[in-house]
Amino acid sequence: MPLVRIDLAAGRTPEAVRTIADAIHTAVVDEYGIPERDRFQIVTEHPAQQIIAEDAGLGFERTEGVVMIQVFTQRGRSDVAKQALYAAVHDRLAEVGVASEDVFIGYVENGPQDWSFGFGRAQYVTGELGVPSLV
C-alpha cells in the first residue's frame, strides 16, 4: 500500500500524465503484489524552473522531462525487492517515452502505526485493516 508522489514539469497532456502514473502503478503492483485498487498517488505538475534535478555526479544530463517519484511504504522489503521495483518503474516509464536519465526515485519507509486511511484512526493498529505482507 505505498503512497506514491509523482512530480513532473508541466506541459504534458492530461493523458500523458495519467499514462506515467499508470506505468508507475503497474510496476508497484507487479513487483510488490499489491491489489490493483490499492492505489494512492499524488501527481503534481510544476513549472519547469521549479524542478531542479542534476546528475549527482554520475556524468549525465537530465532533460525537462524528468519524473521525480517518492515511494512511501512500510519498512521490511529487501534491497533486492527495492532494486527490482526501481528497474520495473524505469522499464514501464521507458515504454511510455520517459528517458532513462529522467527517472528519479526516492524511497521512504515507515511502520503500520504511521498510516491513517480516514476517521482519525490508524487502521493497521486498530485491526480494521490487516497489515499487508511484504513481498
C-alpha positions as CSV (number, residue, x, y, z in Angstrom):
1,M,0.0,0.0,0.0
2,P,2.6,2.5,-1.0
3,L,1.8,6.2,-1.3
4,V,3.5,7.5,-4.4
5,R,4.1,11.1,-5.1
6,I,4.9,12.0,-8.7
7,D,6.4,15.4,-9.5
8,L,7.0,16.4,-13.1
9,A,7.3,19.5,-15.2
10,A,4.1,21.0,-16.6
11,G,3.5,20.7,-20.3
12,R,2.4,17.1,-20.9
13,T,-1.2,16.3,-21.9
14,P,-3.5,15.0,-19.2
15,E,-3.4,11.7,-21.0
16,A,0.4,11.6,-20.9
17,V,0.4,12.4,-17.2
18,R,-2.1,9.6,-16.5
19,T,-0.1,7.2,-18.6
20,I,3.0,8.0,-16.5
21,A,1.0,7.5,-13.2
22,D,-0.4,4.2,-14.6
23,A,3.0,2.9,-15.6
24,I,4.4,3.6,-12.1
25,H,1.4,1.9,-10.5
26,T,1.7,-1.1,-12.8
27,A,5.3,-1.5,-11.7
28,V,4.4,-1.3,-8.0
29,V,1.5,-3.9,-8.4
30,D,3.8,-6.3,-10.4
31,E,6.8,-6.1,-8.1
32,Y,5.1,-5.9,-4.7
33,G,2.0,-7.9,-5.4
34,I,-0.4,-5.3,-4.1
35,P,-4.1,-5.3,-5.2
36,E,-4.7,-3.3,-8.4
37,R,-7.1,-0.9,-6.5
38,D,-4.7,-0.4,-3.6
39,R,-3.6,2.8,-5.4
40,F,-2.6,6.0,-3.7
41,Q,-0.8,8.5,-5.9
42,I,-0.4,12.3,-5.8
43,V,0.6,13.8,-9.1
44,T,1.9,17.4,-9.1
45,E,2.9,19.4,-12.2
46,H,5.4,22.2,-11.7
47,P,6.7,25.0,-13.9
48,A,9.9,23.7,-15.4
49,Q,12.1,26.0,-13.3
50,Q,10.7,24.6,-10.1
51,I,12.2,21.2,-10.6
52,I,15.9,21.1,-10.2
53,A,17.4,17.6,-10.8
54,E,21.0,17.4,-11.7
55,D,23.1,14.3,-12.2
56,A,24.5,13.8,-8.6
57,G,28.0,13.4,-10.1
58,L,27.1,10.5,-12.4
59,G,28.1,12.3,-15.6
60,F,24.8,12.7,-17.4
61,E,22.3,15.4,-18.1
62,R,18.6,15.2,-17.4
63,T,16.0,16.8,-19.7
64,E,13.0,18.9,-18.8
65,G,11.1,15.6,-18.9
66,V,12.3,14.5,-15.5
67,V,9.9,12.4,-13.4
68,M,10.6,12.6,-9.7
69,I,9.0,9.8,-7.7
70,Q,8.7,9.3,-3.9
71,V,7.6,6.0,-2.7
72,F,6.3,5.9,0.9
73,T,5.8,2.4,2.1
74,Q,6.1,0.0,5.1
75,R,9.6,-1.0,6.1
76,G,10.8,-4.5,5.7
77,R,11.4,-5.1,2.0
78,S,14.8,-6.3,1.0
79,D,17.3,-4.3,-1.0
80,V,16.8,-6.8,-3.8
81,A,13.0,-6.1,-3.8
82,K,13.6,-2.3,-3.9
83,Q,16.1,-2.6,-6.7
84,A,13.6,-4.7,-8.7
85,L,11.0,-2.0,-8.1
86,Y,13.3,0.7,-9.4
87,A,14.1,-1.4,-12.5
88,A,10.4,-2.1,-13.1
89,V,9.4,1.6,-12.7
90,H,12.2,2.5,-15.2
91,D,11.1,-0.1,-17.7
92,R,7.4,0.9,-17.5
93,L,8.3,4.5,-17.9
94,A,10.6,3.8,-20.8
95,E,7.7,2.1,-22.5
96,V,5.7,5.3,-22.4
97,G,8.6,7.5,-23.6
98,V,10.3,8.7,-20.4
99,A,14.1,8.8,-20.9
100,S,16.2,6.6,-18.6
101,E,18.1,9.6,-17.2
102,D,14.8,11.3,-16.3
103,V,13.6,8.7,-13.8
104,F,14.5,9.7,-10.2
105,I,13.1,7.6,-7.3
106,G,13.3,8.3,-3.6
107,Y,12.1,5.6,-1.2
108,V,10.9,6.3,2.3
109,E,9.9,3.5,4.8
110,N,7.7,3.6,7.9
111,G,5.6,1.3,10.0
112,P,1.9,0.3,10.3
113,Q,1.4,2.9,13.1
114,D,2.3,5.6,10.6
115,W,-0.9,5.3,8.4
116,S,-4.4,6.5,8.8
117,F,-6.9,5.9,6.0
118,G,-9.6,8.2,7.5
119,F,-11.8,8.7,10.6
120,G,-8.8,9.7,12.7
121,R,-7.7,6.1,13.3
122,A,-4.6,4.1,12.5
123,Q,-6.5,1.2,10.9
124,Y,-3.5,-1.2,10.8
125,V,-3.1,-0.6,14.6
126,T,-6.8,-0.9,15.4
127,G,-7.1,-4.1,13.3
128,E,-9.6,-2.6,10.9
129,L,-7.1,-3.4,8.2
130,G,-4.7,-6.3,8.1
131,V,-1.1,-5.2,7.8
132,P,-0.1,-6.1,4.3
133,S,2.5,-8.8,3.9
134,L,5.7,-7.7,2.3
135,V,6.8,-9.5,-0.9
